[in-house]
Amino acid sequence: MMKTGARNLITDVAGLKVGNANDTRLNSGVTAILCDPPATAAVQVLGGAPGTRETDLLEPHNTVETVNGLVLSGGSAFGLDAASGVQALLREKGHGFEVGPHRIPIIPAAILFDLINGGDKDWGRYPPYRELGYQAAAAANTDFAIGSHGAGLGALTATFKGGLGSASCVTASGHIVGALVAANPMGSVTIGDTRHFWASPFEIGSEFAGLGLPSPMPADAAELRIKFRDMARGANTTIAVIATDAVLTKAEAKRLAIAAHAGFARAIWPSHTPFDGDLVFALATGASGQKPSLDAFVDLGAAAASTMSRAIARGIHAATPDPRDLMPAWSTRAD
């Protein structure tokens, strides 16, 4: 029986902290994940409409091995400014890749589209995401809120509000795996017109209500539910981080990111569409001091997928209602 880490958050992986910053008027926000010490990192993009910063350096054949943090942000392309705010705070603290007398914090970032969500986007000349990034980094801790917070504040799915989710587990070999996700997909995370989550087979305890799968499975379960079908292009994206305390190379971290995408497919129907920018960053802090065997690495990949699917469901389950909501919060729906 799989068990969660102590917090059931990505910060159960030693060396990681997470902070959120919200702008309620904007109905958008930023989530920063900080790595101290720097962590081995990689990325895998499977959606057709990504928005990113500094992802090329994460490829295994490129020079920089580790990162100081990652950013998940709302705001579409405007949200890429958030990484500059996180970078500013870490530079003030003296963190970063050393080049002569200079330290350059390495902060890859990814964004989701939340411009059409009822918030006031009339921000003037410059968007507020750089400052939100700074605030998120300054708030980073081992405990943080999920649901309608940070990058998940203004997120939507096809049927319910989206949200920021996180989960963790302990593998049979003793490694910790954690996931963090801002779920804003074109598709749905629930089955048909029910409140049951596609991720139900992987639920631990009652972390997202314990409903299990519907019985019988509804006849319309496989029908596509598409958010904003008349303007779906670009109005989506699920962005995430999978992390472990195992010692991994960049190539192995990339394989972990690839495995975690199976969690998207298990939790969202449909996923990885041409109009989602679905992306997973991977972090290996190495805090356990243990390199997994080949068999243990297979287990690690499976845990990455199941933990990611749980994190997605937890984000939607924890979302809270707002008068401007274009989609109902899951918690307000009664069967």
C-alpha positions in Angstrom: 0.0 0.0 0.0 1.5 3.3 -1.1 1.8 6.0 1.6 2.2 9.7 1.4 5.0 11.8 2.7 4.5 13.7 6.0 2.8 16.7 4.3 1.5 15.1 1.1 3.2 18.0 -0.7 6.1 18.3 -3.0 8.1 19.8 -0.2 8.3 16.3 1.4 11.3 16.1 -1.0 14.1 17.5 1.1 15.7 20.7 -0.3 12.5 22.2 -1.8 10.3 25.1 -0.7 7.3 26.5 -2.4 5.7 30.0 -2.3 2.5 31.5 -3.8 1.6 35.0 -4.6 -2.0 36.0 -5.6 -3.6 39.0 -7.2 -7.3 38.6 -6.5 -8.3 41.6 -8.8 -6.3 40.0 -11.6 -7.6 36.6 -10.7 -4.2 35.2 -11.4 -1.0 34.4 -9.6 2.5 32.8 -9.4 4.0 29.8 -7.7 7.7 29.6 -7.1 9.6 26.5 -6.2 13.1 27.0 -4.7 15.9 24.5 -4.6 18.5 24.8 -1.9 21.0 23.3 -2.7 20.5 23.5 -6.5 18.8 20.5 -8.0 19.4 18.5 -11.1 16.6 19.4 -13.6 15.0 18.4 -16.8 11.8 19.1 -18.8 9.4 17.4 -21.1 6.8 19.2 -23.2 4.0 17.2 -24.7 1.3 19.9 -25.2 1.1 21.7 -28.5 1.0 25.3 -27.2 3.7 25.8 -24.5 5.0 29.0 -23.1 8.4 28.7 -21.5 11.7 30.4 -20.4 15.1 28.7 -20.0 14.0 25.3 -21.0 16.7 24.6 -23.6 19.4 24.5 -21.0 17.6 21.6 -19.3 18.3 19.2 -22.1 20.7 16.5 -21.1 23.3 17.5 -23.7 23.5 21.1 -22.5 26.0 22.4 -19.9 24.1 23.7 -16.9 23.3 20.7 -14.6 21.2 22.2 -11.9 18.7 25.0 -11.2 18.0 27.3 -8.3 14.3 27.2 -8.8 11.3 27.0 -11.1 8.3 29.1 -11.8 4.7 28.2 -12.6 2.7 31.3 -13.6 -0.6 32.4 -14.9 -0.9 35.3 -17.3 0.0 33.5 -20.6 3.1 35.0 -22.1 2.9 38.0 -19.8 3.5 35.6 -16.9 7.0 34.8 -18.0 8.1 38.0 -16.3 7.6 36.2 -13.0 10.9 34.4 -13.3 12.7 37.7 -13.3 11.2 38.4 -9.8 12.3 35.1 -8.4 15.7 35.6 -10.0 15.9 39.0 -8.3 15.2 37.6 -4.8 17.7 34.8 -5.2 20.4 37.2 -6.5 19.9 39.3 -3.4 20.6 36.2 -1.4 23.7 35.4 -3.3 22.4 32.2 -5.0 23.1 31.3 -8.6 25.4 29.8 -11.2 28.9 31.2 -10.6 30.5 33.0 -13.6 33.6 34.8 -12.4 32.5 37.4 -9.8 28.8 37.0 -10.8 26.1 34.7 -9.6 23.2 34.1 -12.0 20.2 32.3 -10.6 18.9 29.7 -13.0 15.1 29.9 -13.0 13.2 28.1 -15.8 9.6 28.9 -16.1 6.3 27.9 -17.7 3.0 29.7 -18.0 -0.7 28.8 -18.4 -3.5 30.8 -20.1 -5.9 32.4 -17.5 -6.7 35.7 -19.2 -10.4 34.8 -19.8 -11.4 34.0 -16.2 -13.4 37.0 -14.9 -10.4 38.9 -13.6 -9.4 42.5 -14.4 -6.5 42.4 -16.8 -6.2 46.1 -17.4 -2.8 46.4 -15.6 -1.4 49.3 -17.6 1.9 49.4 -19.3 3.7 46.5 -17.6 2.1 43.3 -16.2 2.4 42.6 -12.5 4.0 39.2 -12.8 7.6 40.2 -12.0 6.5 41.5 -8.6 4.3 38.5 -8.0 7.3 36.3 -8.8 9.4 38.1 -6.2 6.5 37.8 -3.6 6.1 34.1 -4.3 9.8 33.5 -3.8 9.8 35.5 -0.6 6.9 33.4 0.7 8.6 30.1 -0.1 8.3 27.5 2.7 7.8 23.8 3.3 4.1 24.4 3.9 1.9 26.1 1.3 -1.7 26.4 0.2 -3.2 24.4 -2.7 -6.4 25.0 -4.6 -7.2 28.6 -5.6 -3.7 29.9 -4.9 -0.6 30.9 -6.8 -0.6 29.8 -10.5 -3.8 27.9 -9.9 -5.8 30.9 -8.7 -7.5 31.6 -12.0 -7.3 28.2 -13.5 -10.3 26.5 -15.2 -11.1 23.0 -16.5 -13.8 22.1 -18.9 -16.3 21.5 -16.1 -15.0 22.9 -12.8 -12.5 25.5 -11.5 -8.9 24.4 -11.9 -6.3 24.9 -9.2 -2.9 24.3 -7.7 -2.4 20.8 -6.5 0.4 18.9 -4.8 1.0 15.3 -3.5 3.8 13.0 -2.4 4.5 9.4 -1.9 7.2 7.1 -0.5 8.3 4.3 -2.9 9.2 0.7 -1.9 12.9 1.6 -2.1 12.3 4.5 0.3 12.6 7.4 -2.1 10.3 10.4 -1.8 8.4 11.5 -4.9 6.5 14.8 -5.0 4.3 16.6 -7.6 3.2 20.2 -7.9 0.8 21.2 -10.7 -1.2 24.1 -11.9 -4.2 22.4 -13.6 -5.8 24.5 -16.3 -6.6 21.9 -19.0 -8.8 22.1 -22.1 -10.4 18.8 -20.9 -12.1 17.6 -17.8 -10.7 15.9 -14.6 -14.0 14.4 -13.7 -15.9 11.5 -15.3 -18.9 12.5 -17.5 -21.3 14.7 -15.5 -20.2 13.2 -12.2 -18.0 14.5 -9.4 -15.8 11.4 -9.6 -12.2 12.0 -10.6 -10.4 10.2 -13.4 -7.5 9.9 -10.9 -9.6 7.9 -8.4 -7.7 4.6 -8.8 -4.5 6.3 -7.4 -6.1 8.1 -4.5 -4.5 7.5 -1.1 -7.0 7.6 1.7 -9.7 10.3 1.0 -7.3 13.0 -0.2 -9.8 14.1 -2.8 -13.1 13.0 -1.2 -12.7 9.2 -1.5 -15.5 8.8 -4.1 -13.7 6.2 -6.1 -14.9 5.4 -9.6 -18.6 5.7 -10.5 -20.5 2.4 -10.6 -21.7 1.8 -13.1 -19.5 3.9 -15.3 -21.7 6.5 -17.0 -22.5 5.9 -20.7 -21.1 9.4 -21.6 -17.8 8.9 -19.7 -15.7 8.9 -23.0 -17.5 11.9 -24.4 -15.1 14.9 -24.8 -15.8 17.9 -22.6 -13.9 20.9 -24.0 -13.4 24.2 -22.3 -14.3 27.3 -24.4 -14.7 25.2 -27.5 -15.4 28.3 -29.6 -12.1 29.9 -28.5 -10.1 27.0 -27.2 -6.8 27.9 -29.0 -4.3 28.7 -26.4 -6.8 29.1 -23.5 -5.5 26.2 -21.5 -2.4 24.4 -20.2 -1.4 22.2 -17.3 2.1 22.9 -16.0 3.8 20.8 -13.4 6.9 19.8 -11.4 7.8 16.2 -10.5 10.5 15.9 -7.8 12.5 13.2 -6.0 15.2 12.9 -3.4 17.0 10.3 -5.5 20.3 10.9 -7.1 19.7 11.2 -10.9 21.5 12.4 -13.9 19.9 15.0 -16.2 18.9 12.3 -18.6 17.3 10.2 -15.9 15.5 13.3 -14.6 14.1 13.8 -18.2 12.9 10.2 -18.2 11.1 11.0 -14.9 9.4 14.0 -16.5 8.3 11.8 -19.4 6.9 9.2 -16.9 5.0 12.0 -15.0 3.1 12.9 -18.2 1.3 9.6 -17.8 -0.3 11.2 -14.7 -1.8 13.9 -16.9 -3.3 11.2 -19.2 -4.7 9.4 -16.1 -6.2 12.5 -14.6 -7.4 14.6 -17.6 -9.5 13.7 -20.5 -8.3 14.7 -23.1 -4.8 15.7 -22.3 -1.8 16.9 -24.4 -4.0 18.5 -27.0 -2.7 21.0 -29.7 -4.2 23.8 -27.6 -2.7 22.8 -24.2 0.9 23.6 -23.4 1.3 20.6 -21.1 4.7 20.5 -19.6 6.5 18.7 -16.7 9.7 19.9 -15.1 11.7 17.3 -13.1 13.9 17.9 -10.1 16.2 15.5 -8.4 17.6 16.9 -5.2 19.8 13.9 -4.4 19.0 14.5 -0.7 18.7 10.7 -0.1 22.3 10.1 -1.3 21.0 7.0 -3.0 21.0 6.3 -6.7 18.1 3.9 -7.6 18.7 0.6 -9.2 17.1 -0.1 -12.6 14.2 -1.9 -10.9 13.8 1.0 -8.4 13.8 3.5 -11.3 10.9 1.7 -12.9 9.0 2.1 -9.6 10.1 5.7 -9.4 8.6 6.4 -12.9 5.3 4.7 -11.9 5.2 6.7 -8.7 5.8 9.9 -10.7 2.7 9.2 -12.8 0.4 8.2 -10.0 1.6 11.1 -7.7 1.0 13.6 -10.6 -2.5 12.3 -11.2 -3.3 12.7 -7.5 -1.9 16.2 -7.4 -4.1 17.2 -10.3 -7.2 15.9 -8.6 -6.2 17.5 -5.3 -5.9 20.9 -7.0 -9.4 20.8 -8.3 -10.8 19.3 -5.1 -9.3 22.1 -3.1 -10.4 25.0 -5.3 -12.7 27.6 -3.6 -15.6 29.5 -5.1 -15.5 33.2 -6.2 -18.4 35.3 -7.4 -16.7 35.8 -10.7 -16.3 32.1 -11.4 -16.9 31.0 -15.0 -16.9 27.4 -13.8 -18.2 26.1 -10.5 -15.8 25.0 -7.8 -15.9 21.3 -7.3 -16.8 21.8 -3.6 -20.1 23.5 -4.6 -21.4 20.6 -6.7 -23.8 18.2 -4.9 -24.9 15.0 -6.6 
